[in-house]
Amino acid sequence: MTSDPESSPSIKRTELSRLPVTGLDHLEIITQLVEFPPGATSLRHFHNGEETFYVLEGGFVQEIGRPPRERIPGEHGIIRRGTHHSGYTVVGDRTIKVLSVYVADKDKPLQVPVG
């Protein structure tokens, strides 16, 4: 597992759309394709909004002190506002691709790192 996130491969985020929520000027809907290459570390973080995700292409990830686990194509879920998540490194030779849709606060950072 990569011990230095600063030297690990970069996670690629491609913003596909960003639109206001009808009638709620403080919120927007953001759609992203997120690609996690082998060796990339997704640091623990939370969002200023809700996230729903769908795994398009899977692979294995490992959290510190835990055995590797597979993110399988078709895996999906909702991550509630403010929930701390991720904190893993991609292991193996497959890039994981995830479609994420956020309903988030318009004037706040989408992703906030946590210790």
MMTF fields as JSON, N, C-alpha, C and O atoms, coordinates in Angstrom:
{
  "mmtfVersion": "1.0.0",
  "mmtfProducer": "UNKNOWN",
  "numBonds": 459,
  "numAtoms": 460,
  "numGroups": 115,
  "numChains": 1,
  "numModels": 1,
  "chainsPerModel": [1],
  "groupsPerChain": [115],
  "chainIdList": ["A"],
  "bondAtomList": [4, 2, 8, 6, 12, 10, 16, 14, 20, 18, 24, 22, 28, 26, 32, 30, 36, 34, 40, 38, 44, 42, 48, 46, 52, 50, 56, 54, 60, 58, 64, 62, 68, 66, 72, 70, 76, 74, 80, 78, 84, 82, 88, 86, 92, 90, 96, 94, 100, 98, 104, 102, 108, 106, 112, 110, 116, 114, 120, 118, 124, 122, 128, 126, 132, 130, 136, 134, 140, 138, 144, 142, 148, 146, 152, 150, 156, 154, 160, 158, 164, 162, 168, 166, 172, 170, 176, 174, 180, 178, 184, 182, 188, 186, 192, 190, 196, 194, 200, 198, 204, 202, 208, 206, 212, 210, 216, 214, 220, 218, 224, 222, 228, 226, 232, 230, 236, 234, 240, 238, 244, 242, 248, 246, 252, 250, 256, 254, 260, 258, 264, 262, 268, 266, 272, 270, 276, 274, 280, 278, 284, 282, 288, 286, 292, 290, 296, 294, 300, 298, 304, 302, 308, 306, 312, 310, 316, 314, 320, 318, 324, 322, 328, 326, 332, 330, 336, 334, 340, 338, 344, 342, 348, 346, 352, 350, 356, 354, 360, 358, 364, 362, 368, 366, 372, 370, 376, 374, 380, 378, 384, 382, 388, 386, 392, 390, 396, 394, 400, 398, 404, 402, 408, 406, 412, 410, 416, 414, 420, 418, 424, 422, 428, 426, 432, 430, 436, 434, 440, 438, 444, 442, 448, 446, 452, 450, 456, 454],
  "bondOrderList": [1, 1, 1, 1, 1, 1, 1, 1, 1, 1, 1, 1, 1, 1, 1, 1, 1, 1, 1, 1, 1, 1, 1, 1, 1, 1, 1, 1, 1, 1, 1, 1, 1, 1, 1, 1, 1, 1, 1, 1, 1, 1, 1, 1, 1, 1, 1, 1, 1, 1, 1, 1, 1, 1, 1, 1, 1, 1, 1, 1, 1, 1, 1, 1, 1, 1, 1, 1, 1, 1, 1, 1, 1, 1, 1, 1, 1, 1, 1, 1, 1, 1, 1, 1, 1, 1, 1, 1, 1, 1, 1, 1, 1, 1, 1, 1, 1, 1, 1, 1, 1, 1, 1, 1, 1, 1, 1, 1, 1, 1, 1, 1, 1, 1],
  "groupList": [{"groupName": "MET", "atomNameList": ["N", "CA", "C", "O"], "elementList": ["N", "C", "C", "O"], "formalChargeList": [0, 0, 0, 0], "bondAtomList": [1, 0, 2, 1, 3, 2], "bondOrderList": [1, 1, 2], "singleLetterCode": "M", "chemCompType": "L-PEPTIDE LINKING"}, {"groupName": "THR", "atomNameList": ["N", "CA", "C", "O"], "elementList": ["N", "C", "C", "O"], "formalChargeList": [0, 0, 0, 0], "bondAtomList": [1, 0, 2, 1, 3, 2], "bondOrderList": [1, 1, 2], "singleLetterCode": "T", "chemCompType": "L-PEPTIDE LINKING"}, {"groupName": "SER", "atomNameList": ["N", "CA", "C", "O"], "elementList": ["N", "C", "C", "O"], "formalChargeList": [0, 0, 0, 0], "bondAtomList": [1, 0, 2, 1, 3, 2], "bondOrderList": [1, 1, 2], "singleLetterCode": "S", "chemCompType": "L-PEPTIDE LINKING"}, {"groupName": "ASP", "atomNameList": ["N", "CA", "C", "O"], "elementList": ["N", "C", "C", "O"], "formalChargeList": [0, 0, 0, 0], "bondAtomList": [1, 0, 2, 1, 3, 2], "bondOrderList": [1, 1, 2], "singleLetterCode": "D", "chemCompType": "L-PEPTIDE LINKING"}, {"groupName": "PRO", "atomNameList": ["N", "CA", "C", "O"], "elementList": ["N", "C", "C", "O"], "formalChargeList": [0, 0, 0, 0], "bondAtomList": [1, 0, 2, 1, 3, 2], "bondOrderList": [1, 1, 2], "singleLetterCode": "P", "chemCompType": "L-PEPTIDE LINKING"}, {"groupName": "GLU", "atomNameList": ["N", "CA", "C", "O"], "elementList": ["N", "C", "C", "O"], "formalChargeList": [0, 0, 0, 0], "bondAtomList": [1, 0, 2, 1, 3, 2], "bondOrderList": [1, 1, 2], "singleLetterCode": "E", "chemCompType": "L-PEPTIDE LINKING"}, {"groupName": "ILE", "atomNameList": ["N", "CA", "C", "O"], "elementList": ["N", "C", "C", "O"], "formalChargeList": [0, 0, 0, 0], "bondAtomList": [1, 0, 2, 1, 3, 2], "bondOrderList": [1, 1, 2], "singleLetterCode": "I", "chemCompType": "L-PEPTIDE LINKING"}, {"groupName": "LYS", "atomNameList": ["N", "CA", "C", "O"], "elementList": ["N", "C", "C", "O"], "formalChargeList": [0, 0, 0, 0], "bondAtomList": [1, 0, 2, 1, 3, 2], "bondOrderList": [1, 1, 2], "singleLetterCode": "K", "chemCompType": "L-PEPTIDE LINKING"}, {"groupName": "ARG", "atomNameList": ["N", "CA", "C", "O"], "elementList": ["N", "C", "C", "O"], "formalChargeList": [0, 0, 0, 0], "bondAtomList": [1, 0, 2, 1, 3, 2], "bondOrderList": [1, 1, 2], "singleLetterCode": "R", "chemCompType": "L-PEPTIDE LINKING"}, {"groupName": "LEU", "atomNameList": ["N", "CA", "C", "O"], "elementList": ["N", "C", "C", "O"], "formalChargeList": [0, 0, 0, 0], "bondAtomList": [1, 0, 2, 1, 3, 2], "bondOrderList": [1, 1, 2], "singleLetterCode": "L", "chemCompType": "L-PEPTIDE LINKING"}, {"groupName": "VAL", "atomNameList": ["N", "CA", "C", "O"], "elementList": ["N", "C", "C", "O"], "formalChargeList": [0, 0, 0, 0], "bondAtomList": [1, 0, 2, 1, 3, 2], "bondOrderList": [1, 1, 2], "singleLetterCode": "V", "chemCompType": "L-PEPTIDE LINKING"}, {"groupName": "GLY", "atomNameList": ["N", "CA", "C", "O"], "elementList": ["N", "C", "C", "O"], "formalChargeList": [0, 0, 0, 0], "bondAtomList": [1, 0, 2, 1, 3, 2], "bondOrderList": [1, 1, 2], "singleLetterCode": "G", "chemCompType": "PEPTIDE LINKING"}, {"groupName": "HIS", "atomNameList": ["N", "CA", "C", "O"], "elementList": ["N", "C", "C", "O"], "formalChargeList": [0, 0, 0, 0], "bondAtomList": [1, 0, 2, 1, 3, 2], "bondOrderList": [1, 1, 2], "singleLetterCode": "H", "chemCompType": "L-PEPTIDE LINKING"}, {"groupName": "GLN", "atomNameList": ["N", "CA", "C", "O"], "elementList": ["N", "C", "C", "O"], "formalChargeList": [0, 0, 0, 0], "bondAtomList": [1, 0, 2, 1, 3, 2], "bondOrderList": [1, 1, 2], "singleLetterCode": "Q", "chemCompType": "L-PEPTIDE LINKING"}, {"groupName": "PHE", "atomNameList": ["N", "CA", "C", "O"], "elementList": ["N", "C", "C", "O"], "formalChargeList": [0, 0, 0, 0], "bondAtomList": [1, 0, 2, 1, 3, 2], "bondOrderList": [1, 1, 2], "singleLetterCode": "F", "chemCompType": "L-PEPTIDE LINKING"}, {"groupName": "ALA", "atomNameList": ["N", "CA", "C", "O"], "elementList": ["N", "C", "C", "O"], "formalChargeList": [0, 0, 0, 0], "bondAtomList": [1, 0, 2, 1, 3, 2], "bondOrderList": [1, 1, 2], "singleLetterCode": "A", "chemCompType": "L-PEPTIDE LINKING"}, {"groupName": "ASN", "atomNameList": ["N", "CA", "C", "O"], "elementList": ["N", "C", "C", "O"], "formalChargeList": [0, 0, 0, 0], "bondAtomList": [1, 0, 2, 1, 3, 2], "bondOrderList": [1, 1, 2], "singleLetterCode": "N", "chemCompType": "L-PEPTIDE LINKING"}, {"groupName": "TYR", "atomNameList": ["N", "CA", "C", "O"], "elementList": ["N", "C", "C", "O"], "formalChargeList": [0, 0, 0, 0], "bondAtomList": [1, 0, 2, 1, 3, 2], "bondOrderList": [1, 1, 2], "singleLetterCode": "Y", "chemCompType": "L-PEPTIDE LINKING"}],
  "groupTypeList": [0, 1, 2, 3, 4, 5, 2, 2, 4, 2, 6, 7, 8, 1, 5, 9, 2, 8, 9, 4, 10, 1, 11, 9, 3, 12, 9, 5, 6, 6, 1, 13, 9, 10, 5, 14, 4, 4, 11, 15, 1, 2, 9, 8, 12, 14, 12, 16, 11, 5, 5, 1, 14, 17, 10, 9, 5, 11, 11, 14, 10, 13, 5, 6, 11, 8, 4, 4, 8, 5, 8, 6, 4, 11, 5, 12, 11, 6, 6, 8, 8, 11, 1, 12, 12, 2, 11, 17, 1, 10, 10, 11, 3, 8, 1, 6, 7, 10, 9, 2, 10, 17, 10, 15, 3, 7, 3, 7, 4, 9, 13, 10, 4, 10, 11],
  "groupIdList": [1, 2, 3, 4, 5, 6, 7, 8, 9, 10, 11, 12, 13, 14, 15, 16, 17, 18, 19, 20, 21, 22, 23, 24, 25, 26, 27, 28, 29, 30, 31, 32, 33, 34, 35, 36, 37, 38, 39, 40, 41, 42, 43, 44, 45, 46, 47, 48, 49, 50, 51, 52, 53, 54, 55, 56, 57, 58, 59, 60, 61, 62, 63, 64, 65, 66, 67, 68, 69, 70, 71, 72, 73, 74, 75, 76, 77, 78, 79, 80, 81, 82, 83, 84, 85, 86, 87, 88, 89, 90, 91, 92, 93, 94, 95, 96, 97, 98, 99, 100, 101, 102, 103, 104, 105, 106, 107, 108, 109, 110, 111, 112, 113, 114, 115],
  "secStructList": [7, 7, 1, 7, 4, 4, 4, 1, 7, 7, 7, 3, 3, 3, 3, 3, 3, 3, 3, 3, 3, 6, 6, 3, 3, 3, 3, 3, 3, 3, 3, 3, 3, 3, 3, 3, 7, 6, 6, 7, 3, 3, 7, 7, 3, 3, 3, 1, 3, 3, 3, 3, 3, 3, 3, 3, 3, 7, 3, 3, 3, 3, 3, 6, 6, 1, 7, 7, 3, 3, 3, 7, 6, 6, 7, 3, 3, 3, 3, 7, 6, 6, 7, 7, 5, 7, 7, 3, 3, 3, 3, 1, 1, 7, 7, 3, 3, 3, 3, 3, 3, 3, 3, 3, 3, 6, 6, 1, 7, 1, 3, 3, 3, 7, 7],
  "xCoordList": [0.844, 0.0, 0.89, 1.917, 0.506, 1.284, 1.227, 0.142, 2.393, 2.405, 2.492, 2.244, 2.842, 2.974, 1.995, 2.3, 0.806, -0.193, 0.309, -0.184, 1.277, 1.798, 2.505, 2.545, 3.072, 3.805, 2.986, 3.489, 1.746, 0.929, 0.334, 0.244, -0.072, -0.707, -1.942, -2.598, -2.237, -3.356, -4.692, -4.808, -5.693, -7.073, -7.559, -7.368, -8.183, -8.665, -10.167, -10.944, -10.562, -11.979, -12.374, -11.844, -13.304, -13.801, -15.212, -16.127, -15.388, -16.721, -17.542, -17.162, -18.663, -19.533, -20.627, -21.061, -21.072, -22.076, -22.123, -21.731, -22.618, -22.832, -24.044, -23.991, -25.135, -26.395, -27.037, -26.873, -27.759, -28.452, -29.631, -30.2, -29.981, -31.174, -32.347, -32.313, -33.37, -34.518, -35.124, -35.498, -35.217, -35.846, -34.975, -35.406, -33.756, -32.852, -31.504, -30.584, -31.409, -30.24, -28.933, -27.866, -28.981, -27.754, -27.196, -26.129, -27.91, -27.472, -27.241, -27.853, -26.329, -26.115, -25.916, -25.541, -26.172, -25.989, -24.718, -24.605, -23.769, -22.482, -22.335, -22.479, -22.047, -21.827, -20.365, -19.854, -19.689, -18.275, -18.008, -18.638, -17.056, -16.454, -15.152, -14.293, -14.997, -13.812, -13.035, -13.577, -11.737, -10.89, -9.75, -8.977, -9.666, -8.666, -7.675, -7.978, -6.495, -5.54, -4.85, -4.891, -4.215, -3.469, -2.455, -1.72, -2.429, -1.513, -2.048, -1.442, -3.18, -3.754, -4.356, -4.914, -4.234, -4.807, -5.929, -5.732, -7.098, -8.237, -8.229, -8.615, -7.789, -7.687, -9.065, -10.053, -9.128, -10.381, -10.908, -10.153, -12.219, -12.809, -14.324, -14.895, -14.948, -16.412, -16.822, -15.995, -18.118, -18.658, -19.663, -20.36, -19.719, -20.73, -21.994, -22.457, -22.532, -23.731, -23.845, -23.067, -24.816, -25.062, -24.323, -24.188, -23.845, -23.221, -23.913, -24.154, -24.23, -24.639, -23.602, -23.134, -23.241, -22.19, -22.588, -23.435, -21.939, -22.133, -20.777, -20.16, -20.302, -19.005, -19.177, -19.904, -18.492, -18.543, -17.535, -17.857, -16.307, -15.244, -14.599, -14.201, -14.492, -14.044, -12.571, -11.824, -12.181, -10.816, -10.716, -11.721, -9.499, -9.29, -8.734, -7.921, -9.191, -8.704, -8.299, -8.759, -7.419, -6.993, -6.915, -6.305, -7.548, -7.457, -6.38, -6.123, -5.757, -4.717, -5.281, -6.332, -4.568, -4.958, -6.083, -6.572, -6.514, -7.6, -7.164, -6.279, -7.78, -7.449, -8.022, -8.976, -7.443, -8.004, -9.461, -9.87, -10.227, -11.614, -11.88, -11.221, -12.844, -13.14, -14.265, -15.301, -14.048, -15.129, -15.61, -14.886, -16.81, -17.28, -18.165, -18.888, -18.11, -19.001, -20.456, -20.882, -21.189, -22.59, -22.778, -23.897, -21.684, -21.785, -22.279, -21.825, -23.198, -23.753, -24.21, -24.358, -24.426, -24.894, -25.008, -24.768, -25.376, -25.506, -24.629, -24.652, -23.865, -23.057, -23.671, -23.699, -24.153, -24.857, -23.916, -22.72, -24.475, -23.738, -22.908, -23.404, -21.627, -20.759, -20.191, -19.418, -20.554, -20.056, -18.607, -18.299, -17.724, -16.316, -16.219, -16.776, -15.506, -15.38, -14.079, -13.324, -13.834, -12.612, -11.465, -11.671, -10.273, -9.105, -8.52, -8.166, -8.415, -7.873, -6.942, -6.917, -6.174, -5.285, -5.72, -6.086, -5.681, -6.014, -4.835, -3.697, -5.126, -4.102, -4.437, -5.596, -3.434, -3.652, -3.366, -2.721, -3.851, -3.495, -4.679, -4.554, -5.827, -7.014, -7.347, -7.276, -7.71, -8.218, -9.698, -10.47, -10.077, -11.478, -12.137, -11.608, -13.29, -14.023, -15.389, -16.134, -15.696, -16.93, -17.65, -17.033, -18.945, -19.779, -20.36, -21.063, -20.062, -20.568, -21.439, -21.106, -22.561, -23.46, -23.647, -23.985, -23.421, -23.509, -24.625, -24.825, -25.353, -26.222, -25.559, -25.644, -24.883, -23.959, -24.166, -24.763, -23.651, -23.693, -22.904, -21.768, -23.506, -22.925, -21.63, -20.7, -21.544, -20.395, -19.426, -18.706, -19.412, -18.491, -17.672, -18.095, -16.501, -15.728, -16.533, -17.233, -16.423, -17.133, -16.564, -17.312, -15.239, -14.559, -13.68, -12.908, -13.8, -13.021, -12.239, -12.846, -10.89, -10.111, -10.287, -10.514, -10.174, -10.213, -8.999, -8.459, -8.571, -7.389, -7.608, -6.682],
  "yCoordList": [-1.171, 0.0, 1.234, 1.26, 2.247, 3.474, 4.189, 4.428, 4.536, 5.187, 6.698, 7.404, 7.21, 8.652, 9.127, 9.049, 9.625, 10.065, 11.164, 11.302, 11.943, 13.029, 12.503, 13.191, 11.275, 10.731, 9.7, 9.12, 9.464, 8.47, 9.076, 10.298, 8.224, 8.723, 9.562, 9.357, 10.498, 11.413, 10.794, 10.027, 11.147, 10.797, 11.83, 13.031, 11.365, 12.261, 12.475, 11.52, 13.739, 14.093, 14.894, 15.979, 14.356, 15.041, 15.517, 14.708, 16.838, 17.375, 17.304, 17.874, 16.607, 16.423, 17.475, 17.865, 17.933, 19.004, 19.636, 19.031, 20.876, 21.618, 22.509, 23.424, 22.227, 22.928, 23.348, 22.661, 24.457, 24.861, 23.931, 23.325, 23.838, 23.103, 24.068, 25.152, 23.69, 24.563, 25.017, 24.194, 26.323, 26.894, 26.935, 27.447, 26.407, 26.398, 26.981, 26.25, 28.303, 29.006, 28.642, 28.863, 28.091, 27.774, 26.386, 26.024, 25.601, 24.239, 24.085, 24.776, 23.15, 22.81, 21.307, 20.623, 20.808, 19.387, 19.276, 19.89, 18.486, 18.316, 16.844, 15.97, 16.575, 15.217, 15.078, 15.885, 14.05, 13.825, 12.36, 11.452, 12.156, 10.854, 10.883, 11.726, 9.969, 9.944, 8.663, 7.56, 8.835, 7.703, 7.571, 8.505, 6.393, 6.081, 5.083, 3.891, 5.534, 4.6, 3.745, 4.072, 2.648, 1.824, 2.663, 3.463, 2.466, 3.203, 4.523, 5.124, 4.993, 6.27, 6.113, 5.068, 7.165, 7.177, 8.201, 9.374, 7.75, 8.635, 8.951, 8.119, 10.153, 10.545, 10.644, 10.917, 10.423, 10.526, 11.955, 12.918, 12.081, 13.403, 13.342, 12.284, 14.522, 14.605, 15.645, 16.409, 15.661, 16.611, 17.542, 17.165, 18.757, 19.727, 19.502, 20.388, 18.316, 17.929, 16.412, 15.7, 15.935, 14.504, 14.016, 14.749, 12.772, 12.148, 10.827, 10.043, 10.579, 9.248, 8.783, 9.574, 7.504, 7.009, 5.682, 4.951, 5.394, 4.138, 3.722, 4.48, 2.529, 2.04, 1.492, 0.524, 2.133, 1.71, 0.601, -0.386, 0.776, -0.215, -0.419, 0.547, -1.663, -1.956, -2.296, -2.296, -2.585, -2.954, -3.117, -3.059, -3.323, -3.557, -2.314, -1.581, -2.094, -0.992, -1.571, -2.635, -0.828, -1.276, -0.088, 0.934, -0.244, 0.732, 0.261, -0.938, 1.186, 0.843, -0.118, 0.133, -1.223, -2.196, -3.122, -3.877, -3.09, -3.964, -4.732, -4.284, -5.887, -6.615, -5.889, -5.121, -6.131, -5.524, -5.934, -7.028, -5.041, -5.359, -4.879, -3.965, -5.503, -5.182, -4.167, -4.293, -3.161, -2.26, -2.855, -2.817, -3.398, -4.136, -3.263, -2.4, -3.485, -2.748, -2.941, -4.053, -1.865, -1.907, -1.545, -1.263, -1.55, -1.108, 0.343, 1.156, 0.648, 2.005, 2.338, 1.454, 3.609, 4.016, 5.52, 6.268, 5.932, 7.35, 7.616, 6.87, 8.678, 9.115, 10.422, 11.42, 10.403, 11.555, 12.728, 12.545, 13.918, 15.15, 15.0, 14.558, 15.38, 15.406, 14.07, 14.025, 12.964, 11.645, 11.476, 11.656, 11.134, 10.897, 9.553, 8.555, 9.535, 8.298, 8.269, 9.241, 7.168, 6.849, 6.589, 6.006, 7.003, 6.666, 5.337, 4.506, 5.13, 3.878, 4.132, 5.217, 3.084, 3.108, 2.015, 0.917, 2.313, 1.326, 0.358, 0.772, -0.924, -1.958, -2.808, -2.89, -3.427, -4.198, -3.351, -2.307, -3.809, -3.147, -2.534, -2.197, -2.384, -1.845, -0.441, -0.161, 0.432, 1.761, 1.618, 1.021, 2.167, 2.161, 3.426, 4.525, 3.271, 4.423, 4.488, 3.509, 5.672, 5.88, 7.104, 8.15, 6.981, 8.131, 8.643, 7.914, 9.904, 10.503, 11.704, 12.513, 11.804, 12.953, 13.538, 12.83, 14.838, 15.545, 16.568, 17.21, 16.723, 17.882, 18.599, 18.172, 19.719, 20.32, 21.82, 22.469, 22.349, 23.791, 24.511, 24.144, 25.524, 26.227, 26.954, 26.949, 27.569, 28.434, 27.817, 28.54, 26.493, 25.806, 24.796, 24.375, 24.405, 23.377, 22.082, 21.704, 21.404, 20.145, 19.07, 18.298, 19.027, 17.988, 18.634, 19.545, 18.156, 18.689, 17.546, 16.594, 17.619, 16.539, 16.496, 17.519, 15.279, 15.108, 14.293, 13.509, 14.483, 13.813, 12.445, 11.768],
  "zCoordList": [0.0, 0.0, 0.0, 0.678, -0.749, -0.827, 0.507, 1.037, 1.061, 2.356, 2.242, 3.22, 1.061, 0.864, -0.201, -1.391, 0.208, -0.762, -1.687, -2.807, -1.235, -2.064, -3.309, -4.329, -3.24, -4.381, -5.159, -6.121, -4.764, -5.449, -6.73, -6.852, -7.684, -8.906, -8.574, -7.552, -9.451, -9.222, -9.59, -10.546, -8.804, -9.108, -10.117, -9.924, -11.187, -12.242, -12.069, -12.046, -11.948, -11.831, -13.068, -13.31, -13.842, -15.033, -14.733, -14.576, -14.653, -14.381, -15.655, -16.678, -15.594, -16.747, -16.808, -17.892, -15.646, -15.613, -14.229, -13.232, -14.198, -12.954, -13.217, -14.039, -12.509, -12.743, -11.426, -10.417, -11.418, -10.184, -9.902, -10.81, -8.62, -8.216, -8.326, -7.744, -9.058, -9.281, -7.958, -7.122, -7.777, -6.591, -5.351, -4.318, -5.424, -4.269, -4.706, -5.072, -4.659, -5.185, -4.497, -5.07, -3.289, -2.553, -2.87, -2.375, -3.693, -4.031, -5.522, -6.336, -5.874, -7.277, -7.414, -6.461, -8.617, -8.929, -9.769, -10.83, -9.28, -9.955, -10.319, -9.465, -11.589, -12.052, -12.458, -13.234, -11.933, -12.227, -12.566, -12.023, -13.481, -13.686, -12.901, -13.158, -11.944, -11.093, -11.412, -11.343, -11.767, -12.131, -11.121, -10.906, -10.511, -9.492, -10.102, -10.157, -10.562, -11.166, -10.103, -8.917, -10.53, -9.58, -8.803, -9.38, -7.486, -6.624, -6.106, -5.219, -6.642, -6.187, -4.801, -4.465, -4.0, -2.661, -2.602, -2.921, -2.193, -1.952, -0.464, 0.358, -0.125, 1.281, 1.914, 1.232, 3.209, 3.965, 3.839, 3.973, 3.577, 3.346, 3.58, 3.846, 3.47, 3.465, 2.437, 1.937, 2.13, 1.156, 1.822, 2.764, 1.313, 1.74, 0.919, 0.201, 1.041, 0.307, 0.264, 0.898, -0.485, -0.65, -1.893, -2.873, -1.843, -3.012, -3.287, -2.369, -4.541, -4.956, -5.97, -6.789, -5.918, -6.797, -7.422, -6.908, -8.563, -9.268, -9.822, -10.571, -9.466, -9.936, -11.353, -11.576, -12.306, -13.706, -13.997, -14.658, -13.495, -13.657, -12.301, -11.65, -11.869, -10.518, -10.398, -11.377, -9.171, -8.838, -7.334, -6.625, -6.851, -5.427, -4.737, -5.301, -3.498, -2.663, -1.31, -0.897, -0.636, 0.691, 1.627, 1.316, 2.786, 3.862, 4.834, 4.943, 5.53, 6.501, 7.54, 8.13, 7.757, 8.773, 8.381, 9.221, 7.116, 6.66, 5.418, 4.69, 5.174, 3.957, 2.729, 2.853, 1.551, 0.331, 0.146, 0.537, -0.452, -0.79, -2.212, -2.708, -2.852, -4.243, -4.353, -3.699, -5.19, -5.622, -6.94, -7.935, -6.957, -8.129, -9.022, -8.524, -10.34, -11.238, -10.804, -10.494, -10.788, -10.359, -8.898, -8.47, -8.116, -6.716, -6.728, -7.533, -5.844, -5.81, -4.395, -3.55, -4.155, -2.841, -2.72, -3.668, -1.539, -1.202, 0.01, 0.989, -0.072, 1.064, 1.557, 0.836, 2.771, 3.336, 3.612, 3.837, 3.591, 3.875, 5.146, 6.182, 5.041, 6.205, 6.648, 7.605, 5.973, 6.354, 5.905, 4.727, 6.83, 6.503, 5.778, 6.234, 4.644, 3.88, 3.081, 3.07, 2.428, 1.667, 2.618, 3.682, 2.266, 3.07, 2.634, 3.471, 1.324, 0.811, -0.372, -0.953, -0.709, -1.863, -2.834, -2.414, -4.128, -5.155, -5.281, -5.503, -5.139, -5.27, -6.499, -6.906, -7.074, -8.291, -9.515, -9.424, -10.663, -11.919, -12.662, -13.84, -11.998, -12.668, -12.169, -10.972, -13.1, -12.764, -12.409, -13.158, -11.271, -10.835, -11.377, -11.21, -12.025, -12.568, -11.895, -11.859, -11.364, -10.612, -11.154, -11.358, -11.387, -11.728, -10.414, -9.715, -10.079, -8.837, -9.17, -10.036, -8.464, -8.598, -7.204, -6.256, -7.101, -5.825, -5.89, -6.922, -4.796, -4.582, -3.427, -2.275, -3.758, -2.805, -2.672, -3.531, -1.566, -1.326, -2.409, -2.709, -2.987, -4.133, -3.79, -4.597, -2.637, -2.318, -1.296, -0.608, -1.203, -0.293, -1.097, -2.174, -0.579, -1.289, -1.383, -0.444, -2.536, -2.706, -1.78, -1.181, -1.668, -0.882, 0.172, -0.127, 1.418, 2.53, 3.177, 3.668, 3.19, 3.797, 5.318, 5.963, 5.873, 7.329, 7.761, 6.98, 9.014, 9.527, 9.884, 10.332]
}
